[in-house]
Amino acid sequence: MKLTNLDDFLLNLKANNYSEETIYSYERDLNVFDDFLEDIKADFNLIDKKTILNYKAYLISQDRLTAKSEKTAKKLSPFSINRMLSAARSYFKFLIDMDFKSPVSPSSIALVKTVQKHPRVSEFAEIVALIESPETLEKNRFVAKRNRAMLEVLFSTGMRISELLSLRKEQIDKTGRVFIRGKGKKERFAYLTPRALKHIKGYSDLLGLNDSAFLFIPLRGKNAHNKDKRISANYLQERVKRYRELLGINIPLSCHSIRHAFATYLAESGANPAAIQILLGHESLDTTTRYVHASDRYAEKMHNKYHPLRE
């Protein structure tokens, strides 16, 4: 290992109450940096700004290896590259804060330029069709009811896919209020529509008595020996992609797109951005405004309403 005091850095994250997922992400990204230094046979104490520049070029190239030291034909997005550079920046900052030797300054690690893509949100009718599609596209009745309920909950609450798949029955009260401990262990409430509650009940009735830890479980999870199994994010993302293709929806849709649509349609209906921020669990209102400003229809509505020469 080339990186010094990496275990101390990870311990520091844990001591500061970072989530296990966040710590794993830092470790994975820094392992890529460590493998790069190993590959070029660089002495850690002698790395400089030129080394960082070469690392950035390495991340952009298709010669890059994954965190598991595997080759990949997939090119990293600028956002992924910046995440990995930010991990290195945080690591070097930790070394300085702890009075360990740091060969480069964190400020010397500049992020790459990103291109802001124009957000695309599906038509409301397409979102509704996607949510309803499991009951016509799935042959297994249990799977159809369960997947329909999951998509209803996603659009009803705007919760993240990780929050959905780890949802437990006791998190939902009789009124449909959902207690969520989300990203960064931040706590908030989300709210189920009567429609979503109805489909959860329909799925639960079909599920029957089950002592699983999670509300939404795999088909094999109905077996007592698999009661702690949960549905994988890859499974649900793949099903959403399949439903979209079978419905002929040409705008790419994912579970995150449903969360995006939840925020956009609330904004279009006049919801306060601060309220949307709370519902989504965003730490910064700046993050929320990316959703609020994503809709062309919303922009057109504001233009028609406020332009000084509109009449």
ZAMARGU-4260 file (C-alpha; in steps of 0.2 Angstrom, whole numbers, plus 5000, padded with zeros to 4 digits):
<rodrens>
0) 5000/5000/5000 | 5007/5017/4995 | 4995/5028/5005 | 5000/5031/5022 | 4988/5032/5037
5) 4973/5027/5027 | 4966/5017/5041 | 4968/5032/5052 | 4958/5042/5039 | 4944/5029/5038
10) 4944/5028/5057 | 4942/5047/5058 | 4927/5046/5047 | 4919/5033/5058 | 4923/5043/5074
15) 4914/5058/5065 | 4898/5047/5063 | 4899/5045/5044 | 4888/5031/5037 | 4895/5014/5033
20) 4891/5018/5014 | 4900/5034/5014 | 4916/5026/5022 | 4915/5012/5010 | 4914/5025/4995
25) 4930/5034/5002 | 4939/5018/5004 | 4935/5012/4987 | 4940/5028/4978 | 4956/5030/4988
30) 4960/5012/4983 | 4960/5017/4965 | 4972/5031/4969 | 4983/5019/4979 | 4983/5006/4964
35) 4988/5020/4952 | 5003/5025/4963 | 5008/5007/4964 | 5006/5005/4946 | 5018/5019/4942
40) 5029/5014/4956 | 5028/5031/4964 | 5036/5035/4981 | 5021/5042/4991 | 5032/5055/5000
45) 5038/5061/4983 | 5022/5064/4973 | 5018/5081/4967 | 5006/5091/4957 | 5012/5082/4941
50) 5007/5066/4949 | 4990/5072/4953 | 4989/5078/4935 | 4994/5061/4929 | 4981/5053/4940
55) 4967/5064/4933 | 4972/5059/4915 | 4972/5041/4921 | 4954/5043/4928 | 4949/5050/4911
60) 4957/5037/4901 | 4950/5020/4897 | 4966/5011/4903 | 4959/5015/4921 | 4956/5000/4932
65) 4941/4999/4944 | 4943/4998/4963 | 4944/4979/4961 | 4958/4981/4949 | 4948/4975/4934
70) 4948/4983/4917 | 4933/4992/4911 | 4927/4999/4894 | 4916/5011/4903 | 4922/5029/4904
75) 4920/5039/4920 | 4909/5054/4920 | 4916/5070/4926 | 4905/5069/4941 | 4913/5052/4946
80) 4930/5059/4943 | 4927/5074/4954 | 4920/5062/4968 | 4937/5052/4967 | 4947/5068/4967
85) 4937/5075/4982 | 4941/5059/4991 | 4960/5062/4988 | 4958/5080/4993 | 4949/5075/5010
90) 4963/5062/5013 | 4977/5075/5011 | 4967/5087/5022 | 4966/5074/5035 | 4985/5071/5035
95) 4988/5090/5037 | 4975/5091/5051 | 4983/5077/5060 | 5001/5084/5058 | 5006/5069/5047
100) 5017/5072/5032 | 5007/5077/5016 | 5017/5078/5000 | 5004/5089/4992 | 4992/5102/4997
105) 4973/5098/4996 | 4970/5114/4987 | 4982/5108/4973 | 4969/5095/4968 | 4958/5104/4956
110) 4942/5096/4950 | 4938/5093/4932 | 4926/5104/4922 | 4908/5097/4921 | 4895/5100/4908
115) 4878/5104/4915 | 4866/5093/4906 | 4848/5099/4903 | 4837/5089/4915 | 4824/5079/4906
120) 4808/5074/4915 | 4795/5062/4908 | 4777/5068/4905 | 4766/5065/4920 | 4756/5052/4910
125) 4772/5042/4907 | 4777/5042/4925 | 4759/5036/4930 | 4760/5022/4916 | 4777/5016/4923
130) 4771/5015/4941 | 4755/5005/4935 | 4764/4994/4923 | 4770/4980/4935 | 4752/4974/4937
135) 4750/4971/4918 | 4769/4967/4914 | 4773/4955/4928 | 4766/4937/4927 | 4769/4933/4945
140) 4755/4940/4955 | 4765/4943/4971 | 4779/4952/4961 | 4766/4962/4952 | 4758/4968/4968
145) 4775/4971/4976 | 4783/4981/4962 | 4768/4991/4960 | 4768/4996/4978 | 4786/5000/4978
150) 4784/5012/4963 | 4769/5020/4971 | 4779/5023/4987 | 4794/5030/4977 | 4783/5043/4968
155) 4772/5046/4983 | 4787/5051/4994 | 4802/5055/4983 | 4813/5044/4994 | 4829/5037/4988
160) 4830/5019/4982 | 4841/5014/4996 | 4828/5021/5008 | 4814/5012/4999 | 4823/4995/5000
165) 4827/4996/5018 | 4810/5002/5023 | 4803/4993/5038 | 4784/4991/5042 | 4786/5000/5059
170) 4792/5016/5050 | 4775/5019/5043 | 4761/5025/5055 | 4742/5023/5052 | 4741/5040/5043
175) 4754/5036/5030 | 4768/5046/5038 | 4785/5038/5036 | 4800/5040/5047 | 4816/5040/5037
180) 4834/5040/5043 | 4842/5044/5026 | 4859/5049/5019 | 4871/5055/5032 | 4860/5048/5046
185) 4848/5063/5044 | 4831/5060/5050 | 4815/5066/5041 | 4797/5062/5038 | 4789/5057/5021
190) 4771/5055/5017 | 4761/5042/5008 | 4747/5047/4997 | 4730/5037/5000 | 4734/5029/4983
195) 4751/5022/4989 | 4743/5016/5006 | 4730/5006/4996 | 4743/4997/4986 | 4754/4994/5001
200) 4739/4986/5009 | 4735/4976/4994 | 4753/4969/4993 | 4753/4966/5012 | 4737/4956/5011
205) 4745/4945/4998 | 4761/4944/5008 | 4751/4938/5024 | 4760/4935/5040 | 4778/4937/5038
210) 4792/4941/5051 | 4804/4949/5038 | 4814/4964/5044 | 4809/4973/5028 | 4792/4978/5020
215) 4797/4974/5002 | 4805/4957/5001 | 4811/4946/4987 | 4800/4932/4981 | 4811/4919/4990
220) 4810/4931/5005 | 4793/4923/5009 | 4803/4908/5015 | 4806/4908/5034 | 4825/4905/5030
225) 4826/4921/5020 | 4817/4933/5031 | 4831/4945/5032 | 4834/4946/5013 | 4830/4962/5004
230) 4827/4967/4986 | 4843/4973/4977 | 4844/4990/4970 | 4850/4982/4953 | 4835/4972/4952
235) 4823/4987/4954 | 4833/4997/4942 | 4833/4983/4929 | 4814/4981/4931 | 4811/5000/4929
240) 4821/5000/4913 | 4812/4985/4906 | 4795/4993/4910 | 4800/5009/4901 | 4806/4999/4886
245) 4790/4989/4885 | 4779/5005/4887 | 4789/5013/4873 | 4795/5028/4884 | 4809/5036/4875
250) 4816/5047/4889 | 4828/5037/4901 | 4819/5033/4917 | 4826/5026/4933 | 4821/5026/4951
255) 4831/5042/4954 | 4821/5049/4939 | 4805/5045/4949 | 4812/5055/4964 | 4816/5069/4952
260) 4799/5069/4944 | 4791/5069/4962 | 4801/5086/4966 | 4798/5093/4949 | 4779/5091/4949
265) 4777/5097/4966 | 4787/5113/4961 | 4776/5115/4945 | 4760/5114/4957 | 4768/5129/4967
270) 4776/5119/4981 | 4788/5130/4992 | 4806/5125/4988 | 4810/5124/5006 | 4796/5111/5009
275) 4803/5101/4994 | 4820/5102/5002 | 4813/5094/5018 | 4804/5080/5009 | 4819/5075/4999
280) 4831/5076/5014 | 4843/5088/5005 | 4855/5097/5016 | 4857/5112/5005 | 4843/5121/4996
285) 4854/5123/4981 | 4853/5105/4978 | 4834/5106/4979 | 4833/5121/4967 | 4841/5110/4953
290) 4825/5100/4954 | 4814/5115/4955 | 4821/5123/4940 | 4822/5107/4930 | 4805/5108/4921
295) 4803/5117/4905 | 4784/5119/4908 | 4788/5127/4924 | 4800/5140/4916 | 4787/5143/4903
300) 4773/5146/4916 | 4784/5158/4925 | 4789/5167/4909 | 4770/5169/4903 | 4765/5175/4921
305) 4779/5188/4924 | 4786/5194/4908 | 4783/5213/4907 | 4777/5212/4889 | 4766/5197/4891
310) 4751/5206/4885
</rodrens>
